[in-house]
C-alpha cells in the first residue's frame, strides 16, 4: 500500500511505500554540532529567544531551531535543519524534537540561516532551493563575520511560487512581512526590532542586565523608605 505525500520538492518521488507493520524512525539528530562557532550559536540562540518571547502568548505560532525538519513521509533520509524557524498555523505549542511536515500540515513561515564557512554553499544553494519549494514564506541569510555573503544580511520572500530578494532598507536592514519585525546587523549579531514601534527585542544578557538594574532600583528605593521611616521616628521622639 502507498500513501501520497503532500509537498514534493522537485525531483523527489511522489509516492512512498509505507509498510503498515513497520514503524519508521525519524532521528532527532544528524550528529552535527549546533553551530560552527560560539558566535554562530549565540546569534541563533538570541534570535530564537527573541521570537519565542514575542510570540509566547500567540497560540498558533511555534518557534524553534536546530531541529530536523522531515518533508517526505516514509523517507527519514529527506530532512533539513533550519538554524531558526517560526511556523504559523500550528495546532499546538508543545515542544518538538523534530518537525514532521505531513503531521504538522504547514511548513515554516520564516527561516533564518546563520552562514558559516562549512554551510555557505548549502545555505545559498540546496537549502534555499528546498525552502522555496516547500513554501517557506520568508528566508533570511546572515553572515556574522561578513566573510561569505555580500551583503552580509540578505532576505528572500515567496512570490508567485518563487523567491524574490527582499529589498534592503538604506541602513542595510530587512523588513519582514511574516512577523512585522525589522532585522538588522548590530555588530556581529542580529537585532530584531518591531517595525511599527521601533522597540528592540532584547538579547538575553540585556534582559538580565535590565532585571538586575530593576532589582537594584527597588532595593535602593526600599533603603530610602527605611531611612525615611527611621528619620520620622527619630523626629517624633
Secondary structure as the mmCIF struct_conf table of DSSP 4:
data_model
#
loop_
_struct_conf.conf_type_id
_struct_conf.id
_struct_conf.beg_label_comp_id
_struct_conf.beg_label_asym_id
_struct_conf.beg_label_seq_id
_struct_conf.end_label_comp_id
_struct_conf.end_label_asym_id
_struct_conf.end_label_seq_id
STRN STRN1 UNK A 2 UNK A 4
BEND BEND1 UNK A 6 UNK A 6
TURN_TY1_P TURN_TY1_P1 UNK A 10 UNK A 11
BEND BEND2 UNK A 12 UNK A 12
BEND BEND3 UNK A 14 UNK A 14
STRN STRN2 UNK A 15 UNK A 17
TURN_TY1_P TURN_TY1_P2 UNK A 20 UNK A 21
BEND BEND4 UNK A 22 UNK A 22
HELX_LH_PP_P HELX_LH_PP_P1 UNK A 23 UNK A 25
BEND BEND5 UNK A 28 UNK A 28
BEND BEND6 UNK A 31 UNK A 31
BEND BEND7 UNK A 34 UNK A 34
BEND BEND8 UNK A 36 UNK A 37
HELX_RH_AL_P HELX_RH_AL_P1 UNK A 38 UNK A 54
TURN_TY1_P TURN_TY1_P3 UNK A 55 UNK A 57
TURN_TY1_P TURN_TY1_P4 UNK A 59 UNK A 60
STRN STRN3 UNK A 61 UNK A 64
BEND BEND9 UNK A 66 UNK A 66
STRN STRN4 UNK A 68 UNK A 70
BEND BEND10 UNK A 72 UNK A 72
TURN_TY1_P TURN_TY1_P5 UNK A 73 UNK A 74
TURN_TY1_P TURN_TY1_P6 UNK A 76 UNK A 77
STRN STRN5 UNK A 79 UNK A 80
BEND BEND11 UNK A 83 UNK A 83
STRN STRN6 UNK A 84 UNK A 88
BEND BEND12 UNK A 89 UNK A 89
BEND BEND13 UNK A 91 UNK A 91
BEND BEND14 UNK A 97 UNK A 97
STRN STRN7 UNK A 98 UNK A 100
HELX_RH_AL_P HELX_RH_AL_P2 UNK A 101 UNK A 104
BEND BEND15 UNK A 106 UNK A 106
BEND BEND16 UNK A 109 UNK A 109
STRN STRN8 UNK A 110 UNK A 114
TURN_TY1_P TURN_TY1_P7 UNK A 117 UNK A 119
HELX_RH_AL_P HELX_RH_AL_P3 UNK A 120 UNK A 124
TURN_TY1_P TURN_TY1_P8 UNK A 125 UNK A 125
HELX_RH_AL_P HELX_RH_AL_P4 UNK A 126 UNK A 134
TURN_TY1_P TURN_TY1_P9 UNK A 135 UNK A 135
BEND BEND17 UNK A 137 UNK A 137
STRN STRN9 UNK A 138 UNK A 142
TURN_TY1_P TURN_TY1_P10 UNK A 144 UNK A 145
BEND BEND18 UNK A 146 UNK A 148
BEND BEND19 UNK A 150 UNK A 152
STRN STRN10 UNK A 153 UNK A 159
TURN_TY1_P TURN_TY1_P11 UNK A 160 UNK A 161
STRN STRN11 UNK A 162 UNK A 165
HELX_LH_PP_P HELX_LH_PP_P2 UNK A 166 UNK A 169
TURN_TY1_P TURN_TY1_P12 UNK A 170 UNK A 171
BEND BEND20 UNK A 172 UNK A 172
STRN STRN12 UNK A 174 UNK A 176
TURN_TY1_P TURN_TY1_P13 UNK A 177 UNK A 180
STRN STRN13 UNK A 181 UNK A 186
TURN_TY1_P TURN_TY1_P14 UNK A 187 UNK A 188
STRN STRN14 UNK A 189 UNK A 194
TURN_TY1_P TURN_TY1_P15 UNK A 195 UNK A 197
STRN STRN15 UNK A 200 UNK A 200
HELX_RH_AL_P HELX_RH_AL_P5 UNK A 204 UNK A 236
#
